[in-house]
Amino acid sequence: MLITSKPEYALFILQALSNLSNANLDELMERTFNLIEDRLYPADYKLLPNGVLRWRNQSEFMLEGLIENDYIEKYGEKYVLTSKGMSYLEKYYTPL
């Protein structure tokens, strides 16, 4: 079964946040989905036992990793791209 791995979400999350400037979780996940939906596999749409779609679950875990590694900061309910996150995005993101 093919699924999109957590690391594959990183650039899409960073790009989504770059487009939004700052966002709450639902806004960020919606924008991330809009950017990545053409690359998702059918299994990514599976509802997991916790009631969350696999793609969203994977995205949220990757988001936590991006926060832990200082690519994104969380202020209350809002997420903001850090300078480290912006530098990473500028280095590795290539618009389609």
C-alpha positions in Angstrom: 0.0 0.0 0.0 1.4 3.3 -1.1 1.1 6.3 1.3 2.7 9.7 1.5 5.4 9.7 4.2 5.6 12.4 6.9 8.7 14.0 5.5 7.0 14.5 2.1 4.6 17.0 3.8 7.3 19.3 5.1 7.7 21.5 2.0 4.0 21.7 1.5 3.4 22.8 5.1 6.1 25.4 4.9 4.8 26.7 1.5 1.2 26.8 2.9 2.3 28.8 5.9 4.4 31.1 3.7 1.3 31.8 1.6 -0.8 32.5 4.7 1.7 34.5 6.7 0.2 33.0 9.9 -2.6 30.6 10.4 -4.5 28.4 12.9 -4.3 24.7 12.5 -7.4 24.2 10.3 -6.4 27.0 7.9 -2.8 25.6 7.6 -4.1 22.1 7.0 -6.6 23.2 4.4 -4.0 25.2 2.5 -1.5 22.3 2.8 -4.1 19.9 1.4 -4.8 22.2 -1.5 -1.1 22.2 -2.3 -0.5 18.4 -2.0 -3.8 16.8 -2.9 -2.7 15.9 -6.5 0.2 13.9 -5.0 -1.7 11.9 -2.4 -2.4 8.2 -2.8 -5.8 6.7 -2.2 -4.6 5.2 1.1 -3.9 8.8 2.3 -7.6 9.4 2.4 -8.3 6.4 4.7 -9.9 7.2 8.0 -7.7 6.1 10.9 -9.0 4.6 14.2 -8.5 8.0 15.8 -11.1 9.4 13.4 -8.6 11.5 11.4 -7.8 11.1 7.7 -4.3 9.6 7.2 -3.0 12.7 5.2 -4.1 15.0 8.0 -2.6 12.8 10.7 0.7 12.6 8.9 0.7 16.4 8.2 0.0 17.2 11.9 2.9 14.9 13.0 5.2 16.6 10.5 4.1 20.0 11.7 5.1 19.1 15.2 8.5 18.1 13.9 8.9 21.4 12.1 8.0 23.2 15.3 10.5 21.1 17.3 13.2 21.9 14.8 12.5 25.7 14.7 11.1 25.9 11.2 7.7 27.0 12.5 6.7 28.8 15.8 3.4 28.5 17.5 1.9 31.5 19.2 -1.2 30.6 21.0 -3.4 29.1 18.2 -1.4 30.6 15.4 1.5 29.2 13.4 4.2 31.4 12.0 7.1 30.6 9.6 10.5 31.3 11.2 13.5 32.7 9.4 15.0 29.2 9.4 11.8 27.9 7.8 11.8 30.6 5.2 15.5 29.9 4.4 14.8 26.2 4.0 11.8 26.9 1.8 13.8 29.2 -0.4 16.6 26.6 -0.8 14.4 23.6 -1.5 11.1 24.7 -2.9 10.7 24.8 -6.6 7.3 26.1 -7.8 5.5 23.7 -10.2 
